[in-house]
Each structure stands twice: as structure tokens, then as C-alpha cells.
Amino acid sequence: MNTFNDKEAAAIDLRPHLKKITVPTLVILGRHDFITNVAMAKEMVKHLPNARLEIFEDSGHFALVEEPEKFYRAVKGFVES
């Protein structure tokens, strides 16, 4: 994963296309995610015109499993807003 993030990810940079996503977007991230780190998630949110970032402090890549109640509340609140 480190090799991908350090060497290959830049070759498939999709950030310029994020501005085309106009629907409200919830970006969920576990603080200890080994695939997508906090800086990456903040970068995504910066390019999404109508996005909100929710960081799960006690999760890695699987916030749905690791913090299910918080995940449910975050998604429910987002959908209802």
C-alpha cells in the first residue's frame, strides 16, 4: 500500500474530476486507516463542492464494523440533513 501511495497514486490522480460531483457527499474516514489517511480525505473534501468529512477516531479502514453505532448516526444524520 505504501508503494502504491508513494509511487503510483499520483499517476491516477482523479482530484480534478471531483468538482464534477455536485450531490452532497459524506466522506467517512477512520483515523487509523492504512489505505486512506486523514490528509488524503481532507484533500478529497477540499475538491468536492458539497462535502462533509467525518473522522472516526477509534477506527481504521472499516469504520462500519469498528464503530457501528457512530457510523449509523453519521450516515443517518447526513441523509436526513
PDB file of N, CA, C and O in Angstrom:
ATOM      1  N   MET A   1       0.823  -1.178   0.000  1.00  0.00           N
ATOM      2  CA  MET A   1       0.000   0.000   0.000  1.00  0.00           C
ATOM      3  C   MET A   1       0.874   1.252   0.000  1.00  0.00           C
ATOM      4  O   MET A   1       0.569   2.232  -0.678  1.00  0.00           O
ATOM      5  N   ASN A   2       1.956   1.208   0.763  1.00  0.00           N
ATOM      6  CA  ASN A   2       2.850   2.371   0.775  1.00  0.00           C
ATOM      7  C   ASN A   2       3.442   2.627  -0.601  1.00  0.00           C
ATOM      8  O   ASN A   2       3.565   3.777  -1.022  1.00  0.00           O
ATOM      9  N   THR A   3       3.811   1.561  -1.303  1.00  0.00           N
ATOM     10  CA  THR A   3       4.349   1.723  -2.651  1.00  0.00           C
ATOM     11  C   THR A   3       3.321   2.365  -3.558  1.00  0.00           C
ATOM     12  O   THR A   3       3.643   3.267  -4.331  1.00  0.00           O
ATOM     13  N   PHE A   4       2.085   1.902  -3.467  1.00  0.00           N
ATOM     14  CA  PHE A   4       1.024   2.497  -4.287  1.00  0.00           C
ATOM     15  C   PHE A   4       0.868   3.973  -3.960  1.00  0.00           C
ATOM     16  O   PHE A   4       0.868   4.812  -4.861  1.00  0.00           O
ATOM     17  N   ASN A   5       0.736   4.295  -2.686  1.00  0.00           N
ATOM     18  CA  ASN A   5       0.536   5.692  -2.293  1.00  0.00           C
ATOM     19  C   ASN A   5       1.716   6.569  -2.673  1.00  0.00           C
ATOM     20  O   ASN A   5       1.533   7.707  -3.104  1.00  0.00           O
ATOM     21  N   ASP A   6       2.916   6.052  -2.518  1.00  0.00           N
ATOM     22  CA  ASP A   6       4.118   6.849  -2.776  1.00  0.00           C
ATOM     23  C   ASP A   6       4.473   6.976  -4.252  1.00  0.00           C
ATOM     24  O   ASP A   6       5.018   7.996  -4.672  1.00  0.00           O
ATOM     25  N   LYS A   7       4.168   5.949  -5.042  1.00  0.00           N
ATOM     26  CA  LYS A   7       4.661   5.938  -6.420  1.00  0.00           C
ATOM     27  C   LYS A   7       3.596   5.902  -7.501  1.00  0.00           C
ATOM     28  O   LYS A   7       3.785   6.493  -8.565  1.00  0.00           O
ATOM     29  N   GLU A   8       2.487   5.227  -7.259  1.00  0.00           N
ATOM     30  CA  GLU A   8       1.504   5.029  -8.317  1.00  0.00           C
ATOM     31  C   GLU A   8       0.294   5.946  -8.234  1.00  0.00           C
ATOM     32  O   GLU A   8      -0.280   6.298  -9.264  1.00  0.00           O
ATOM     33  N   ALA A   9      -0.095   6.331  -7.055  1.00  0.00           N
ATOM     34  CA  ALA A   9      -1.316   7.124  -6.880  1.00  0.00           C
ATOM     35  C   ALA A   9      -1.284   8.413  -7.685  1.00  0.00           C
ATOM     36  O   ALA A   9      -2.302   8.826  -8.241  1.00  0.00           O
ATOM     37  N   ALA A  10      -0.136   9.040  -7.747  1.00  0.00           N
ATOM     38  CA  ALA A  10      -0.043  10.314  -8.485  1.00  0.00           C
ATOM     39  C   ALA A  10      -0.338  10.135  -9.967  1.00  0.00           C
ATOM     40  O   ALA A  10      -0.803  11.067 -10.624  1.00  0.00           O
ATOM     41  N   ALA A  11      -0.075   8.952 -10.498  1.00  0.00           N
ATOM     42  CA  ALA A  11      -0.318   8.688 -11.921  1.00  0.00           C
ATOM     43  C   ALA A  11      -1.807   8.550 -12.230  1.00  0.00           C
ATOM     44  O   ALA A  11      -2.216   8.661 -13.385  1.00  0.00           O
ATOM     45  N   ILE A  12      -2.602   8.311 -11.215  1.00  0.00           N
ATOM     46  CA  ILE A  12      -4.046   8.166 -11.428  1.00  0.00           C
ATOM     47  C   ILE A  12      -4.808   9.188 -10.586  1.00  0.00           C
ATOM     48  O   ILE A  12      -5.841   8.877  -9.993  1.00  0.00           O
ATOM     49  N   ASP A  13      -4.299  10.368 -10.545  1.00  0.00           N
ATOM     50  CA  ASP A  13      -4.879  11.434  -9.744  1.00  0.00           C
ATOM     51  C   ASP A  13      -6.233  11.856 -10.307  1.00  0.00           C
ATOM     52  O   ASP A  13      -6.308  12.414 -11.401  1.00  0.00           O
ATOM     53  N   LEU A  14      -7.283  11.593  -9.573  1.00  0.00           N
ATOM     54  CA  LEU A  14      -8.637  11.911 -10.015  1.00  0.00           C
ATOM     55  C   LEU A  14      -9.192  13.175  -9.370  1.00  0.00           C
ATOM     56  O   LEU A  14     -10.356  13.517  -9.582  1.00  0.00           O
ATOM     57  N   ARG A  15      -8.380  13.866  -8.591  1.00  0.00           N
ATOM     58  CA  ARG A  15      -8.861  15.076  -7.914  1.00  0.00           C
ATOM     59  C   ARG A  15      -9.483  16.100  -8.856  1.00  0.00           C
ATOM     60  O   ARG A  15     -10.492  16.703  -8.490  1.00  0.00           O
ATOM     61  N   PRO A  16      -8.936  16.330 -10.051  1.00  0.00           N
ATOM     62  CA  PRO A  16      -9.565  17.322 -10.932  1.00  0.00           C
ATOM     63  C   PRO A  16     -11.017  16.995 -11.300  1.00  0.00           C
ATOM     64  O   PRO A  16     -11.782  17.885 -11.673  1.00  0.00           O
ATOM     65  N   HIS A  17     -11.386  15.732 -11.193  1.00  0.00           N
ATOM     66  CA  HIS A  17     -12.748  15.322 -11.553  1.00  0.00           C
ATOM     67  C   HIS A  17     -13.732  15.437 -10.385  1.00  0.00           C
ATOM     68  O   HIS A  17     -14.945  15.398 -10.593  1.00  0.00           O
ATOM     69  N   LEU A  18     -13.224  15.577  -9.176  1.00  0.00           N
ATOM     70  CA  LEU A  18     -14.100  15.629  -8.013  1.00  0.00           C
ATOM     71  C   LEU A  18     -15.068  16.804  -8.057  1.00  0.00           C
ATOM     72  O   LEU A  18     -16.184  16.706  -7.548  1.00  0.00           O
ATOM     73  N   LYS A  19     -14.658  17.900  -8.654  1.00  0.00           N
ATOM     74  CA  LYS A  19     -15.532  19.084  -8.718  1.00  0.00           C
ATOM     75  C   LYS A  19     -16.811  18.814  -9.513  1.00  0.00           C
ATOM     76  O   LYS A  19     -17.780  19.566  -9.408  1.00  0.00           O
ATOM     77  N   LYS A  20     -16.813  17.742 -10.305  1.00  0.00           N
ATOM     78  CA  LYS A  20     -17.998  17.380 -11.095  1.00  0.00           C
ATOM     79  C   LYS A  20     -19.076  16.708 -10.247  1.00  0.00           C
ATOM     80  O   LYS A  20     -20.225  16.593 -10.674  1.00  0.00           O
ATOM     81  N   ILE A  21     -18.710  16.274  -9.066  1.00  0.00           N
ATOM     82  CA  ILE A  21     -19.670  15.623  -8.168  1.00  0.00           C
ATOM     83  C   ILE A  21     -20.414  16.723  -7.422  1.00  0.00           C
ATOM     84  O   ILE A  21     -19.844  17.388  -6.557  1.00  0.00           O
ATOM     85  N   THR A  22     -21.657  16.909  -7.749  1.00  0.00           N
ATOM     86  CA  THR A  22     -22.415  18.029  -7.187  1.00  0.00           C
ATOM     87  C   THR A  22     -23.397  17.622  -6.093  1.00  0.00           C
ATOM     88  O   THR A  22     -23.957  18.487  -5.419  1.00  0.00           O
ATOM     89  N   VAL A  23     -23.609  16.357  -5.910  1.00  0.00           N
ATOM     90  CA  VAL A  23     -24.515  15.911  -4.849  1.00  0.00           C
ATOM     91  C   VAL A  23     -23.808  16.014  -3.499  1.00  0.00           C
ATOM     92  O   VAL A  23     -22.582  15.922  -3.437  1.00  0.00           O
ATOM     93  N   PRO A  24     -24.555  16.201  -2.434  1.00  0.00           N
ATOM     94  CA  PRO A  24     -23.930  16.198  -1.115  1.00  0.00           C
ATOM     95  C   PRO A  24     -23.177  14.878  -0.895  1.00  0.00           C
ATOM     96  O   PRO A  24     -23.669  13.801  -1.234  1.00  0.00           O
ATOM     97  N   THR A  25     -21.990  14.988  -0.328  1.00  0.00           N
ATOM     98  CA  THR A  25     -21.120  13.829  -0.172  1.00  0.00           C
ATOM     99  C   THR A  25     -20.606  13.755   1.255  1.00  0.00           C
ATOM    100  O   THR A  25     -20.134  14.746   1.813  1.00  0.00           O
ATOM    101  N   LEU A  26     -20.704  12.571   1.834  1.00  0.00           N
ATOM    102  CA  LEU A  26     -20.154  12.325   3.155  1.00  0.00           C
ATOM    103  C   LEU A  26     -18.909  11.472   2.996  1.00  0.00           C
ATOM    104  O   LEU A  26     -18.982  10.349   2.497  1.00  0.00           O
ATOM    105  N   VAL A  27     -17.781  11.991   3.413  1.00  0.00           N
ATOM    106  CA  VAL A  27     -16.519  11.249   3.386  1.00  0.00           C
ATOM    107  C   VAL A  27     -16.274  10.753   4.796  1.00  0.00           C
ATOM    108  O   VAL A  27     -16.131  11.542   5.730  1.00  0.00           O
ATOM    109  N   ILE A  28     -16.226   9.439   4.941  1.00  0.00           N
ATOM    110  CA  ILE A  28     -16.018   8.810   6.241  1.00  0.00           C
ATOM    111  C   ILE A  28     -14.617   8.224   6.257  1.00  0.00           C
ATOM    112  O   ILE A  28     -14.193   7.551   5.317  1.00  0.00           O
ATOM    113  N   LEU A  29     -13.909   8.495   7.348  1.00  0.00           N
ATOM    114  CA  LEU A  29     -12.519   8.049   7.449  1.00  0.00           C
ATOM    115  C   LEU A  29     -12.221   7.607   8.867  1.00  0.00           C
ATOM    116  O   LEU A  29     -12.598   8.270   9.833  1.00  0.00           O
ATOM    117  N   GLY A  30     -11.544   6.489   8.978  1.00  0.00           N
ATOM    118  CA  GLY A  30     -11.024   6.073  10.273  1.00  0.00           C
ATOM    119  C   GLY A  30      -9.662   6.714  10.496  1.00  0.00           C
ATOM    120  O   GLY A  30      -8.815   6.696   9.603  1.00  0.00           O
ATOM    121  N   ARG A  31      -9.446   7.273  11.664  1.00  0.00           N
ATOM    122  CA  ARG A  31      -8.183   7.952  11.987  1.00  0.00           C
ATOM    123  C   ARG A  31      -6.969   7.049  11.720  1.00  0.00           C
ATOM    124  O   ARG A  31      -5.898   7.543  11.368  1.00  0.00           O
ATOM    125  N   HIS A  32      -7.132   5.747  11.883  1.00  0.00           N
ATOM    126  CA  HIS A  32      -6.021   4.799  11.749  1.00  0.00           C
ATOM    127  C   HIS A  32      -6.088   4.007  10.445  1.00  0.00           C
ATOM    128  O   HIS A  32      -5.527   2.916  10.350  1.00  0.00           O
ATOM    129  N   ASP A  33      -6.768   4.551   9.449  1.00  0.00           N
ATOM    130  CA  ASP A  33      -6.903   3.897   8.148  1.00  0.00           C
ATOM    131  C   ASP A  33      -5.537   3.769   7.490  1.00  0.00           C
ATOM    132  O   ASP A  33      -4.819   4.759   7.346  1.00  0.00           O
ATOM    133  N   PHE A  34      -5.182   2.566   7.094  1.00  0.00           N
ATOM    134  CA  PHE A  34      -3.891   2.331   6.455  1.00  0.00           C
ATOM    135  C   PHE A  34      -3.953   2.515   4.939  1.00  0.00           C
ATOM    136  O   PHE A  34      -2.921   2.452   4.272  1.00  0.00           O
ATOM    137  N   ILE A  35      -5.133   2.738   4.390  1.00  0.00           N
ATOM    138  CA  ILE A  35      -5.284   2.910   2.946  1.00  0.00           C
ATOM    139  C   ILE A  35      -5.453   4.382   2.594  1.00  0.00           C
ATOM    140  O   ILE A  35      -4.743   4.906   1.735  1.00  0.00           O
ATOM    141  N   THR A  36      -6.375   5.035   3.246  1.00  0.00           N
ATOM    142  CA  THR A  36      -6.615   6.461   3.006  1.00  0.00           C
ATOM    143  C   THR A  36      -6.348   7.197   4.311  1.00  0.00           C
ATOM    144  O   THR A  36      -7.017   6.954   5.315  1.00  0.00           O
ATOM    145  N   ASN A  37      -5.374   8.094   4.293  1.00  0.00           N
ATOM    146  CA  ASN A  37      -5.054   8.803   5.530  1.00  0.00           C
ATOM    147  C   ASN A  37      -5.855  10.101   5.630  1.00  0.00           C
ATOM    148  O   ASN A  37      -6.564  10.481   4.699  1.00  0.00           O
ATOM    149  N   VAL A  38      -5.729  10.766   6.765  1.00  0.00           N
ATOM    150  CA  VAL A  38      -6.511  11.976   7.021  1.00  0.00           C
ATOM    151  C   VAL A  38      -6.211  13.057   5.985  1.00  0.00           C
ATOM    152  O   VAL A  38      -7.124  13.724   5.498  1.00  0.00           O
ATOM    153  N   ALA A  39      -4.950  13.227   5.654  1.00  0.00           N
ATOM    154  CA  ALA A  39      -4.585  14.246   4.660  1.00  0.00           C
ATOM    155  C   ALA A  39      -5.256  13.974   3.315  1.00  0.00           C
ATOM    156  O   ALA A  39      -5.710  14.906   2.650  1.00  0.00           O
ATOM    157  N   MET A  40      -5.320  12.714   2.913  1.00  0.00           N
ATOM    158  CA  MET A  40      -5.984  12.354   1.651  1.00  0.00           C
ATOM    159  C   MET A  40      -7.469  12.676   1.708  1.00  0.00           C
ATOM    160  O   MET A  40      -8.029  13.214   0.752  1.00  0.00           O
ATOM    161  N   ALA A  41      -8.105  12.349   2.822  1.00  0.00           N
ATOM    162  CA  ALA A  41      -9.537  12.606   2.955  1.00  0.00           C
ATOM    163  C   ALA A  41      -9.817  14.104   2.933  1.00  0.00           C
ATOM    164  O   ALA A  41     -10.777  14.545   2.302  1.00  0.00           O
ATOM    165  N   LYS A  42      -8.989  14.887   3.614  1.00  0.00           N
ATOM    166  CA  LYS A  42      -9.166  16.343   3.610  1.00  0.00           C
ATOM    167  C   LYS A  42      -8.968  16.900   2.200  1.00  0.00           C
ATOM    168  O   LYS A  42      -9.652  17.842   1.801  1.00  0.00           O
ATOM    169  N   GLU A  43      -8.051  16.328   1.461  1.00  0.00           N
ATOM    170  CA  GLU A  43      -7.819  16.760   0.080  1.00  0.00           C
ATOM    171  C   GLU A  43      -9.046  16.459  -0.780  1.00  0.00           C
ATOM    172  O   GLU A  43      -9.434  17.281  -1.610  1.00  0.00           O
ATOM    173  N   MET A  44      -9.657  15.297  -0.590  1.00  0.00           N
ATOM    174  CA  MET A  44     -10.870  14.960  -1.342  1.00  0.00           C
ATOM    175  C   MET A  44     -11.977  15.962  -1.036  1.00  0.00           C
ATOM    176  O   MET A  44     -12.622  16.489  -1.942  1.00  0.00           O
ATOM    177  N   VAL A  45     -12.187  16.216   0.256  1.00  0.00           N
ATOM    178  CA  VAL A  45     -13.256  17.122   0.673  1.00  0.00           C
ATOM    179  C   VAL A  45     -13.021  18.528   0.119  1.00  0.00           C
ATOM    180  O   VAL A  45     -13.969  19.230  -0.233  1.00  0.00           O
ATOM    181  N   LYS A  46     -11.770  18.924   0.047  1.00  0.00           N
ATOM    182  CA  LYS A  46     -11.432  20.248  -0.486  1.00  0.00           C
ATOM    183  C   LYS A  46     -11.891  20.403  -1.935  1.00  0.00           C
ATOM    184  O   LYS A  46     -12.252  21.501  -2.357  1.00  0.00           O
ATOM    185  N   HIS A  47     -11.879  19.322  -2.689  1.00  0.00           N
ATOM    186  CA  HIS A  47     -12.233  19.371  -4.115  1.00  0.00           C
ATOM    187  C   HIS A  47     -13.693  19.016  -4.400  1.00  0.00           C
ATOM    188  O   HIS A  47     -14.172  19.213  -5.517  1.00  0.00           O
ATOM    189  N   LEU A  48     -14.389  18.502  -3.412  1.00  0.00           N
ATOM    190  CA  LEU A  48     -15.809  18.179  -3.577  1.00  0.00           C
ATOM    191  C   LEU A  48     -16.627  19.398  -3.171  1.00  0.00           C
ATOM    192  O   LEU A  48     -16.507  19.870  -2.041  1.00  0.00           O
ATOM    193  N   PRO A  49     -17.457  19.916  -4.077  1.00  0.00           N
ATOM    194  CA  PRO A  49     -18.150  21.168  -3.797  1.00  0.00           C
ATOM    195  C   PRO A  49     -19.123  21.130  -2.616  1.00  0.00           C
ATOM    196  O   PRO A  49     -19.385  22.168  -2.008  1.00  0.00           O
ATOM    197  N   ASN A  50     -19.653  19.978  -2.287  1.00  0.00           N
ATOM    198  CA  ASN A  50     -20.676  19.908  -1.246  1.00  0.00           C
ATOM    199  C   ASN A  50     -20.410  18.694  -0.353  1.00  0.00           C
ATOM    200  O   ASN A  50     -21.225  17.776  -0.264  1.00  0.00           O
ATOM    201  N   ALA A  51     -19.236  18.715   0.313  1.00  0.00           N
ATOM    202  CA  ALA A  51     -18.819  17.532   1.071  1.00  0.00           C
ATOM    203  C   ALA A  51     -18.620  17.843   2.544  1.00  0.00           C
ATOM    204  O   ALA A  51     -18.347  18.973   2.951  1.00  0.00           O
ATOM    205  N   ARG A  52     -18.770  16.795   3.307  1.00  0.00           N
ATOM    206  CA  ARG A  52     -18.528  16.853   4.746  1.00  0.00           C
ATOM    207  C   ARG A  52     -17.630  15.674   5.120  1.00  0.00           C
ATOM    208  O   ARG A  52     -17.801  14.567   4.609  1.00  0.00           O
ATOM    209  N   LEU A  53     -16.688  15.915   6.000  1.00  0.00           N
ATOM    210  CA  LEU A  53     -15.763  14.880   6.454  1.00  0.00           C
ATOM    211  C   LEU A  53     -16.110  14.458   7.867  1.00  0.00           C
ATOM    212  O   LEU A  53     -16.292  15.296   8.750  1.00  0.00           O
ATOM    213  N   GLU A  54     -16.201  13.159   8.073  1.00  0.00           N
ATOM    214  CA  GLU A  54     -16.453  12.591   9.398  1.00  0.00           C
ATOM    215  C   GLU A  54     -15.285  11.651   9.709  1.00  0.00           C
ATOM    216  O   GLU A  54     -15.100  10.635   9.039  1.00  0.00           O
ATOM    217  N   ILE A  55     -14.506  12.002  10.726  1.00  0.00           N
ATOM    218  CA  ILE A  55     -13.366  11.173  11.116  1.00  0.00           C
ATOM    219  C   ILE A  55     -13.749  10.337  12.326  1.00  0.00           C
ATOM    220  O   ILE A  55     -14.219  10.862  13.335  1.00  0.00           O
ATOM    221  N   PHE A  56     -13.546   9.047  12.216  1.00  0.00           N
ATOM    222  CA  PHE A  56     -13.828   8.100  13.285  1.00  0.00           C
ATOM    223  C   PHE A  56     -12.523   7.839  14.022  1.00  0.00           C
ATOM    224  O   PHE A  56     -11.630   7.167  13.505  1.00  0.00           O
ATOM    225  N   GLU A  57     -12.422   8.370  15.221  1.00  0.00           N
ATOM    226  CA  GLU A  57     -11.168   8.370  15.968  1.00  0.00           C
ATOM    227  C   GLU A  57     -10.693   6.986  16.380  1.00  0.00           C
ATOM    228  O   GLU A  57      -9.492   6.779  16.551  1.00  0.00           O
ATOM    229  N   ASP A  58     -11.596   6.041  16.540  1.00  0.00           N
ATOM    230  CA  ASP A  58     -11.218   4.711  17.016  1.00  0.00           C
ATOM    231  C   ASP A  58     -11.278   3.651  15.926  1.00  0.00           C
ATOM    232  O   ASP A  58     -11.398   2.463  16.225  1.00  0.00           O
ATOM    233  N   SER A  59     -11.197   4.064  14.667  1.00  0.00           N
ATOM    234  CA  SER A  59     -11.317   3.121  13.551  1.00  0.00           C
ATOM    235  C   SER A  59     -10.114   3.172  12.639  1.00  0.00           C
ATOM    236  O   SER A  59      -9.338   4.127  12.620  1.00  0.00           O
ATOM    237  N   GLY A  60     -10.001   2.091  11.881  1.00  0.00           N
ATOM    238  CA  GLY A  60      -9.057   2.030  10.781  1.00  0.00           C
ATOM    239  C   GLY A  60      -9.844   2.167   9.488  1.00  0.00           C
ATOM    240  O   GLY A  60     -10.581   3.136   9.305  1.00  0.00           O
ATOM    241  N   HIS A  61      -9.689   1.199   8.589  1.00  0.00           N
ATOM    242  CA  HIS A  61     -10.338   1.268   7.285  1.00  0.00           C
ATOM    243  C   HIS A  61     -11.808   0.823   7.316  1.00  0.00           C
ATOM    244  O   HIS A  61     -12.543   1.049   6.355  1.00  0.00           O
ATOM    245  N   PHE A  62     -12.230   0.200   8.405  1.00  0.00           N
ATOM    246  CA  PHE A  62     -13.573  -0.383   8.437  1.00  0.00           C
ATOM    247  C   PHE A  62     -14.432   0.237   9.542  1.00  0.00           C
ATOM    248  O   PHE A  62     -14.871  -0.457  10.459  1.00  0.00           O
ATOM    249  N   ALA A  63     -14.664   1.531   9.447  1.00  0.00           N
ATOM    250  CA  ALA A  63     -15.441   2.244  10.464  1.00  0.00           C
ATOM    251  C   ALA A  63     -16.822   1.623  10.654  1.00  0.00           C
ATOM    252  O   ALA A  63     -17.344   1.611  11.768  1.00  0.00           O
ATOM    253  N   LEU A  64     -17.404   1.122   9.606  1.00  0.00           N
ATOM    254  CA  LEU A  64     -18.723   0.479   9.686  1.00  0.00           C
ATOM    255  C   LEU A  64     -18.708  -0.664  10.700  1.00  0.00           C
ATOM    256  O   LEU A  64     -19.675  -0.855  11.437  1.00  0.00           O
ATOM    257  N   VAL A  65     -17.629  -1.410  10.735  1.00  0.00           N
ATOM    258  CA  VAL A  65     -17.501  -2.553  11.639  1.00  0.00           C
ATOM    259  C   VAL A  65     -16.930  -2.129  12.991  1.00  0.00           C
ATOM    260  O   VAL A  65     -17.356  -2.622  14.036  1.00  0.00           O
ATOM    261  N   GLU A  66     -15.972  -1.220  12.961  1.00  0.00           N
ATOM    262  CA  GLU A  66     -15.252  -0.853  14.177  1.00  0.00           C
ATOM    263  C   GLU A  66     -16.025   0.108  15.087  1.00  0.00           C
ATOM    264  O   GLU A  66     -15.871   0.060  16.308  1.00  0.00           O
ATOM    265  N   GLU A  67     -16.841   0.963  14.512  1.00  0.00           N
ATOM    266  CA  GLU A  67     -17.659   1.893  15.296  1.00  0.00           C
ATOM    267  C   GLU A  67     -19.062   1.937  14.702  1.00  0.00           C
ATOM    268  O   GLU A  67     -19.489   2.982  14.211  1.00  0.00           O
ATOM    269  N   PRO A  68     -19.788   0.817  14.740  1.00  0.00           N
ATOM    270  CA  PRO A  68     -21.064   0.733  14.031  1.00  0.00           C
ATOM    271  C   PRO A  68     -22.118   1.734  14.484  1.00  0.00           C
ATOM    272  O   PRO A  68     -22.860   2.263  13.656  1.00  0.00           O
ATOM    273  N   GLU A  69     -22.197   2.000  15.777  1.00  0.00           N
ATOM    274  CA  GLU A  69     -23.210   2.948  16.242  1.00  0.00           C
ATOM    275  C   GLU A  69     -22.911   4.359  15.742  1.00  0.00           C
ATOM    276  O   GLU A  69     -23.807   5.061  15.273  1.00  0.00           O
ATOM    277  N   LYS A  70     -21.659   4.766  15.842  1.00  0.00           N
ATOM    278  CA  LYS A  70     -21.279   6.091  15.351  1.00  0.00           C
ATOM    279  C   LYS A  70     -21.466   6.179  13.841  1.00  0.00           C
ATOM    280  O   LYS A  70     -21.917   7.203  13.327  1.00  0.00           O
ATOM    281  N   PHE A  71     -21.123   5.115  13.135  1.00  0.00           N
ATOM    282  CA  PHE A  71     -21.296   5.080  11.687  1.00  0.00           C
ATOM    283  C   PHE A  71     -22.771   5.270  11.337  1.00  0.00           C
ATOM    284  O   PHE A  71     -23.111   6.077  10.472  1.00  0.00           O
ATOM    285  N   TYR A  72     -23.635   4.528  12.009  1.00  0.00           N
ATOM    286  CA  TYR A  72     -25.078   4.635  11.770  1.00  0.00           C
ATOM    287  C   TYR A  72     -25.557   6.067  11.997  1.00  0.00           C
ATOM    288  O   TYR A  72     -26.282   6.623  11.172  1.00  0.00           O
ATOM    289  N   ARG A  73     -25.149   6.661  13.119  1.00  0.00           N
ATOM    290  CA  ARG A  73     -25.575   8.035  13.427  1.00  0.00           C
ATOM    291  C   ARG A  73     -25.070   9.031  12.388  1.00  0.00           C
ATOM    292  O   ARG A  73     -25.793   9.945  11.992  1.00  0.00           O
ATOM    293  N   ALA A  74     -23.828   8.849  11.951  1.00  0.00           N
ATOM    294  CA  ALA A  74     -23.256   9.775  10.958  1.00  0.00           C
ATOM    295  C   ALA A  74     -23.996   9.686   9.631  1.00  0.00           C
ATOM    296  O   ALA A  74     -24.340  10.711   9.042  1.00  0.00           O
ATOM    297  N   VAL A  75     -24.238   8.484   9.163  1.00  0.00           N
ATOM    298  CA  VAL A  75     -24.937   8.313   7.890  1.00  0.00           C
ATOM    299  C   VAL A  75     -26.388   8.761   8.000  1.00  0.00           C
ATOM    300  O   VAL A  75     -26.899   9.439   7.108  1.00  0.00           O
ATOM    301  N   LYS A  76     -27.047   8.389   9.080  1.00  0.00           N
ATOM    302  CA  LYS A  76     -28.446   8.789   9.287  1.00  0.00           C
ATOM    303  C   LYS A  76     -28.557  10.315   9.322  1.00  0.00           C
ATOM    304  O   LYS A  76     -29.425  10.894   8.669  1.00  0.00           O
ATOM    305  N   GLY A  77     -27.681  10.956  10.081  1.00  0.00           N
ATOM    306  CA  GLY A  77     -27.719  12.404  10.170  1.00  0.00           C
ATOM    307  C   GLY A  77     -27.449  13.081   8.840  1.00  0.00           C
ATOM    308  O   GLY A  77     -28.065  14.093   8.507  1.00  0.00           O
ATOM    309  N   PHE A  78     -26.522  12.512   8.083  1.00  0.00           N
ATOM    310  CA  PHE A  78     -26.205  13.059   6.773  1.00  0.00           C
ATOM    311  C   PHE A  78     -27.383  12.940   5.809  1.00  0.00           C
ATOM    312  O   PHE A  78     -27.727  13.896   5.113  1.00  0.00           O
ATOM    313  N   VAL A  79     -27.986  11.775   5.777  1.00  0.00           N
ATOM    314  CA  VAL A  79     -29.120  11.531   4.878  1.00  0.00           C
ATOM    315  C   VAL A  79     -30.310  12.401   5.258  1.00  0.00           C
ATOM    316  O   VAL A  79     -31.021  12.901   4.386  1.00  0.00           O
ATOM    317  N   GLU A  80     -30.523  12.579   6.527  1.00  0.00           N
ATOM    318  CA  GLU A  80     -31.670  13.373   6.984  1.00  0.00           C
ATOM    319  C   GLU A  80     -31.448  14.876   6.834  1.00  0.00           C
ATOM    320  O   GLU A  80     -32.411  15.644   6.860  1.00  0.00           O
ATOM    321  N   SER A  81     -30.212  15.304   6.678  1.00  0.00           N
ATOM    322  CA  SER A  81     -29.947  16.753   6.569  1.00  0.00           C
ATOM    323  C   SER A  81     -30.184  17.284   5.170  1.00  0.00           C
ATOM    324  O   SER A  81     -30.004  18.477   4.923  1.00  0.00           O
TER     325      SER A  81
END
